[in-house]
Amino acid sequence: MSAPPEAVSPVNPQKLRTGFSRVWHAAGYSVAGLRAGWSETAFRQEVLASVVLLPASFWLGRHWVETALLAGSVLLVMIVELLNTAVETAIDRIGPEWHDLSKRAKDMGSAAVLLSLVLATGIWVAALVQRFGT
């Protein structure tokens, strides 16, 4: 005879939390994730660039849509970098040995970062050309 589902302790206690307690703990996990991301050089560089670019997006954008695109593109780069780091960390946990599928996953994460950087650069160049071009 098996125990009722309530009697079985979950692997993750977060699953049992509800309401504000769940939100509070989830926010703590998010802050821990940002701290973990800070250990990555690329993420630190992107955060430092965002310290300049986010305020500049409010100055450069003429309308709220332009400002949102400029600021959003900067944030998107950091989001994709964190996801890439998460993929790399999960693969490294599996094992340090070389495997073709591990390499493919890491390469795709890196490509996603590259594409987000290309997108952000294109948005910023277009905004600068529109604002200061002839």
Phi and psi restraints in degrees (value plus and minus 20) as a CYANA .aco file:
   2 SER   PHI    -114.4   -74.4
   2 SER   PSI     136.9   176.9
   3 ALA   PHI     -96.0   -56.0
   3 ALA   PSI     130.2   170.2
   4 PRO   PHI     -82.6   -42.6
   4 PRO   PSI     133.6   173.6
   5 PRO   PHI     -75.3   -35.3
   5 PRO   PSI     -52.4   -12.4
   6 GLU   PHI     -88.0   -48.0
   6 GLU   PSI     -47.5    -7.5
   7 ALA   PHI    -100.7   -60.7
   7 ALA   PSI     -38.6     1.4
   8 VAL   PHI    -103.6   -63.6
   8 VAL   PSI     104.3   144.3
   9 SER   PHI     -96.0   -56.0
   9 SER   PSI     111.8   151.8
  10 PRO   PHI     -94.5   -54.5
  10 PRO   PSI     136.8   176.8
  11 VAL   PHI     -86.8   -46.8
  11 VAL   PSI     -56.9   -16.9
  12 ASN   PHI    -135.7   -95.7
  12 ASN   PSI      89.7   129.7
  13 PRO   PHI     -84.7   -44.7
  13 PRO   PSI     -38.3     1.7
  14 GLN   PHI     -80.0   -40.0
  14 GLN   PSI     -49.5    -9.5
  15 LYS   PHI     -85.3   -45.3
  15 LYS   PSI     -44.5    -4.5
  16 LEU   PHI    -109.2   -69.2
  16 LEU   PSI     -33.4     6.6
  17 ARG   PHI     -97.0   -57.0
  17 ARG   PSI     128.9   168.9
  18 THR   PHI    -157.1  -117.1
  18 THR   PSI     145.3   185.3
  19 GLY   PHI      41.8    81.8
  19 GLY   PSI    -162.8  -122.8
  20 PHE   PHI     -82.7   -42.7
  20 PHE   PSI     -54.2   -14.2
  21 SER   PHI     -80.1   -40.1
  21 SER   PSI     -62.1   -22.1
  22 ARG   PHI     -84.6   -44.6
  22 ARG   PSI     -64.3   -24.3
  23 VAL   PHI     -83.6   -43.6
  23 VAL   PSI     -63.7   -23.7
  24 TRP   PHI     -80.3   -40.3
  24 TRP   PSI     -67.8   -27.8
  25 HIS   PHI     -88.3   -48.3
  25 HIS   PSI     -57.4   -17.4
  26 ALA   PHI     -83.1   -43.1
  26 ALA   PSI     -59.7   -19.7
  27 ALA   PHI     -82.7   -42.7
  27 ALA   PSI     -59.0   -19.0
  28 GLY   PHI     -82.8   -42.8
  28 GLY   PSI     -59.8   -19.8
  29 TYR   PHI     -85.6   -45.6
  29 TYR   PSI     -56.7   -16.7
  30 SER   PHI     -85.6   -45.6
  30 SER   PSI     -62.7   -22.7
  31 VAL   PHI     -83.3   -43.3
  31 VAL   PSI     -60.6   -20.6
  32 ALA   PHI     -81.8   -41.8
  32 ALA   PSI     -57.5   -17.5
  33 GLY   PHI     -85.7   -45.7
  33 GLY   PSI     -59.8   -19.8
  34 LEU   PHI     -85.5   -45.5
  34 LEU   PSI     -59.5   -19.5
  35 ARG   PHI     -83.3   -43.3
  35 ARG   PSI     -61.4   -21.4
  36 ALA   PHI     -84.6   -44.6
  36 ALA   PSI     -59.5   -19.5
  37 GLY   PHI     -82.8   -42.8
  37 GLY   PSI     -53.0   -13.0
  38 TRP   PHI     -80.7   -40.7
  38 TRP   PSI     -43.2    -3.2
  39 SER   PHI     -92.0   -52.0
  39 SER   PSI     -32.6     7.4
  40 GLU   PHI    -110.2   -70.2
  40 GLU   PSI     107.2   147.2
  41 THR   PHI     -77.8   -37.8
  41 THR   PSI     -65.2   -25.2
  42 ALA   PHI     -81.4   -41.4
  42 ALA   PSI     -60.7   -20.7
  43 PHE   PHI     -85.8   -45.8
  43 PHE   PSI     -61.5   -21.5
  44 ARG   PHI     -80.6   -40.6
  44 ARG   PSI     -62.2   -22.2
  45 GLN   PHI     -82.8   -42.8
  45 GLN   PSI     -60.8   -20.8
  46 GLU   PHI     -88.9   -48.9
  46 GLU   PSI     -56.4   -16.4
  47 VAL   PHI     -84.8   -44.8
  47 VAL   PSI     -64.0   -24.0
  48 LEU   PHI     -83.6   -43.6
  48 LEU   PSI     -59.2   -19.2
  49 ALA   PHI     -84.7   -44.7
  49 ALA   PSI     -57.0   -17.0
  50 SER   PHI     -88.0   -48.0
  50 SER   PSI     -46.3    -6.3
  51 VAL   PHI     -82.1   -42.1
  51 VAL   PSI     -52.1   -12.1
  52 VAL   PHI    -108.0   -68.0
  52 VAL   PSI     -65.7   -25.7
  53 LEU   PHI     -92.9   -52.9
  53 LEU   PSI     -55.8   -15.8
  54 LEU   PHI     -83.7   -43.7
  54 LEU   PSI     -68.6   -28.6
  55 PRO   PHI     -83.7   -43.7
  55 PRO   PSI     -55.5   -15.5
  56 ALA   PHI     -84.3   -44.3
  56 ALA   PSI     -49.7    -9.7
  57 SER   PHI     -84.6   -44.6
  57 SER   PSI     -52.9   -12.9
  58 PHE   PHI     -92.9   -52.9
  58 PHE   PSI     -50.1   -10.1
  59 TRP   PHI     -98.5   -58.5
  59 TRP   PSI     -61.7   -21.7
  60 LEU   PHI     -98.6   -58.6
  60 LEU   PSI     -57.8   -17.8
  61 GLY   PHI     -88.0   -48.0
  61 GLY   PSI     110.8   150.8
  62 ARG   PHI    -107.5   -67.5
  62 ARG   PSI     -47.4    -7.4
  63 HIS   PHI    -150.9  -110.9
  63 HIS   PSI     147.4   187.4
  64 TRP   PHI     -83.1   -43.1
  64 TRP   PSI     -50.6   -10.6
  65 VAL   PHI     -88.2   -48.2
  65 VAL   PSI     -63.5   -23.5
  66 GLU   PHI     -82.6   -42.6
  66 GLU   PSI     -64.1   -24.1
  67 THR   PHI     -81.6   -41.6
  67 THR   PSI     -62.9   -22.9
  68 ALA   PHI     -84.4   -44.4
  68 ALA   PSI     -60.0   -20.0
  69 LEU   PHI     -85.3   -45.3
  69 LEU   PSI     -64.4   -24.4
  70 LEU   PHI     -83.9   -43.9
  70 LEU   PSI     -70.7   -30.7
  71 ALA   PHI     -87.6   -47.6
  71 ALA   PSI     -60.8   -20.8
  72 GLY   PHI     -82.8   -42.8
  72 GLY   PSI     -56.7   -16.7
  73 SER   PHI     -86.5   -46.5
  73 SER   PSI     -55.0   -15.0
  74 VAL   PHI     -87.6   -47.6
  74 VAL   PSI     -66.3   -26.3
  75 LEU   PHI     -84.1   -44.1
  75 LEU   PSI     -56.8   -16.8
  76 LEU   PHI     -80.5   -40.5
  76 LEU   PSI     -60.0   -20.0
  77 VAL   PHI     -80.0   -40.0
  77 VAL   PSI     -64.3   -24.3
  78 MET   PHI     -87.7   -47.7
  78 MET   PSI     -57.8   -17.8
  79 ILE   PHI     -82.0   -42.0
  79 ILE   PSI     -67.5   -27.5
  80 VAL   PHI     -85.6   -45.6
  80 VAL   PSI     -56.6   -16.6
  81 GLU   PHI     -82.8   -42.8
  81 GLU   PSI     -62.1   -22.1
  82 LEU   PHI     -84.2   -44.2
  82 LEU   PSI     -61.3   -21.3
  83 LEU   PHI     -85.2   -45.2
  83 LEU   PSI     -60.2   -20.2
  84 ASN   PHI     -82.0   -42.0
  84 ASN   PSI     -63.0   -23.0
  85 THR   PHI     -83.0   -43.0
  85 THR   PSI     -58.6   -18.6
  86 ALA   PHI     -83.0   -43.0
  86 ALA   PSI     -62.8   -22.8
  87 VAL   PHI     -81.9   -41.9
  87 VAL   PSI     -67.7   -27.7
  88 GLU   PHI     -82.2   -42.2
  88 GLU   PSI     -60.9   -20.9
  89 THR   PHI     -85.1   -45.1
  89 THR   PSI     -63.2   -23.2
  90 ALA   PHI     -83.0   -43.0
  90 ALA   PSI     -60.8   -20.8
  91 ILE   PHI     -87.5   -47.5
  91 ILE   PSI     -61.2   -21.2
  92 ASP   PHI     -85.1   -45.1
  92 ASP   PSI     -49.2    -9.2
  93 ARG   PHI     -86.6   -46.6
  93 ARG   PSI     -55.2   -15.2
  94 ILE   PHI     -82.8   -42.8
  94 ILE   PSI     -60.9   -20.9
  95 GLY   PHI     146.0   186.0
  95 GLY   PSI     132.2   172.2
  96 PRO   PHI    -102.6   -62.6
  96 PRO   PSI     -31.8     8.2
  97 GLU   PHI     -89.5   -49.5
  97 GLU   PSI     132.3   172.3
  98 TRP   PHI     -93.2   -53.2
  98 TRP   PSI     115.9   155.9
  99 HIS   PHI    -165.8  -125.8
  99 HIS   PSI     120.0   160.0
 100 ASP   PHI     -79.0   -39.0
 100 ASP   PSI     -60.6   -20.6
 101 LEU   PHI     -89.2   -49.2
 101 LEU   PSI     -55.8   -15.8
 102 SER   PHI     -84.0   -44.0
 102 SER   PSI     -63.2   -23.2
 103 LYS   PHI     -82.2   -42.2
 103 LYS   PSI     -63.2   -23.2
 104 ARG   PHI     -80.9   -40.9
 104 ARG   PSI     -64.5   -24.5
 105 ALA   PHI     -83.1   -43.1
 105 ALA   PSI     -64.2   -24.2
 106 LYS   PHI     -86.0   -46.0
 106 LYS   PSI     -60.5   -20.5
 107 ASP   PHI     -83.8   -43.8
 107 ASP   PSI     -59.2   -19.2
 108 MET   PHI     -87.8   -47.8
 108 MET   PSI     -58.1   -18.1
 109 GLY   PHI     -82.5   -42.5
 109 GLY   PSI     -61.9   -21.9
 110 SER   PHI     -84.8   -44.8
 110 SER   PSI     -59.5   -19.5
 111 ALA   PHI     -84.5   -44.5
 111 ALA   PSI     -56.5   -16.5
 112 ALA   PHI     -83.6   -43.6
 112 ALA   PSI     -60.8   -20.8
 113 VAL   PHI     -82.9   -42.9
 113 VAL   PSI     -65.1   -25.1
 114 LEU   PHI     -78.5   -38.5
 114 LEU   PSI     -66.0   -26.0
 115 LEU   PHI     -84.6   -44.6
 115 LEU   PSI     -57.0   -17.0
 116 SER   PHI     -87.1   -47.1
 116 SER   PSI     -56.0   -16.0
 117 LEU   PHI     -87.1   -47.1
 117 LEU   PSI     -60.1   -20.1
 118 VAL   PHI     -83.1   -43.1
 118 VAL   PSI     -64.4   -24.4
 119 LEU   PHI     -81.0   -41.0
 119 LEU   PSI     -69.1   -29.1
 120 ALA   PHI     -81.3   -41.3
 120 ALA   PSI     -62.9   -22.9
 121 THR   PHI     -81.8   -41.8
 121 THR   PSI     -64.3   -24.3
 122 GLY   PHI     -81.2   -41.2
 122 GLY   PSI     -63.0   -23.0
 123 ILE   PHI     -83.5   -43.5
 123 ILE   PSI     -65.2   -25.2
 124 TRP   PHI     -87.9   -47.9
 124 TRP   PSI     -60.8   -20.8
 125 VAL   PHI     -83.6   -43.6
 125 VAL   PSI     -64.3   -24.3
 126 ALA   PHI     -81.1   -41.1
 126 ALA   PSI     -61.5   -21.5
 127 ALA   PHI     -86.7   -46.7
 127 ALA   PSI     -60.6   -20.6
 128 LEU   PHI     -86.6   -46.6
 128 LEU   PSI     -61.3   -21.3
 129 VAL   PHI     -83.9   -43.9
 129 VAL   PSI     -63.4   -23.4
 130 GLN   PHI     -83.2   -43.2
 130 GLN   PSI     -59.2   -19.2
 131 ARG   PHI     -97.9   -57.9
 131 ARG   PSI     -60.8   -20.8
 132 PHE   PHI    -136.4   -96.4
 132 PHE   PSI     -23.6    16.4
 133 GLY   PHI     -90.3   -50.3
 133 GLY   PSI     151.1   191.1
